Amino acid sequence: MIRFLICAKANTRTQLQGVIRYPSQVLTFLILCDMNIRIVTCVLISIAIVFTIIGVATNQWVGGNLLQQTGNNSDTAMAVGCLLIAGAILLCIALIINIVQVIKSNDTFGLCLVFFITLYVGVACLLIAVIVYTEVLSRKWSYFISVVGCVFALQVAILVPTYTRCTIKSSTTRRTVRVNR
């Protein structure tokens, strides 16, 4: 295993394939060679969307379903539900854009900018909804599931600027040789 990790620093697929002897080393090989940060981002956004939708759909909120409550805090519950739904929709748009970026090999600045905007506005909607619910209403399992979705979305929002290239920069160096006589 140590030899495998030392060889992993070379980052060449051929060297790593020659070192793999055990099935447990395959996962490490996949992580080191084939894992693209955009694919990880797609998975994390998908998990965030699923947990947010499950959270909104369940009836374990204070007073039942967020969108069908009656009573003193019905307006607050409706606002929280709408913010969670808006956040999930924006994350779906960000997921679609991210899938397009995974499929396309070259990035355009406009597509990257739209991805960032939809991602950050979606995360902001989820965060505001969770904070309002915490401040005004009490905590239940649906709240927890929405927080899990928000955490995954927040992770993506933190990872994306670190590993995303919005533009591809290329440079050309021209050298001239002088002849000494």
Protein Blocks (a to p, Z undefined) as FASTA:
>chain_A
ZZmmmmmmnopaklmmmmpmbfklmmmmmmmmmmcfklmmmmmmmmmmmmmmmmmmpckb
ghiafklcgcjklmmmmmmmmmmmmmmmmmmmmmmmmmmmmmpmbdcfklmmmmmmmmmm
mmmmmmmmmmmmmmmmccdfklmmmmmmmmmmmmmmmmmmmmpcfbdcdddddddddddZ
Z
